[in-house]
């Protein structure tokens, strides 16, 4: 008889008070984790954009060596035919010839037989407007058949160390003293043509971190 009563006892659900307590705890946990989640998203977008740019630089250099000719890598505002070279460009284009610019023709099909001789192009990372790119001293680097930087004749740019800082539009970069919220990244292209990604917040004369930028 007892087992029969237990079998037919209705299942007990949550009371309204228990439900409200559970929802309050969940909301508190979500709100407490929101800042760290936002920083993680920003850091992920920065790394994605930086890795895309490094990939483009390595590809441009490899193409120059493989073809034994000059190959340009440049940052552009867009990938359509309104594109312009820009140190703050969030896209990159690789094309042949030191004197040939893809500006105004970025929507052209990839072809190494017709101007602007585009080999490859891509959006840097996710293309999110929350990621900011700052190249110095210019937006273009040209490689020769030895994989070294050479003069960009169209712009009369001599070989020079090129730095590209990738950061977030919101939140400040982490610094050597531990301030800031976002881990910004920097790409350095030497006159010898080598491209390396580093973390400015790890830099210093005594730093032994492999990701530290040269001081």
Secondary structure by P-SEA (a helix, b strand, c coil): caaaaaaacccccccaaaaaaaaaaaaaaaaaaaaaaaaaaaaaaaaaaaaaaaaaaaaaaaaaaaacbbbbbbccccccccccccccccbbbbbcccccccccccccccccccccccccccccccccccbbbbbccccbbbbcccccccccccccccccbbbbbbbbccccccccccccccbbbbbbbcccbbbbbbbcccccccccccccccc
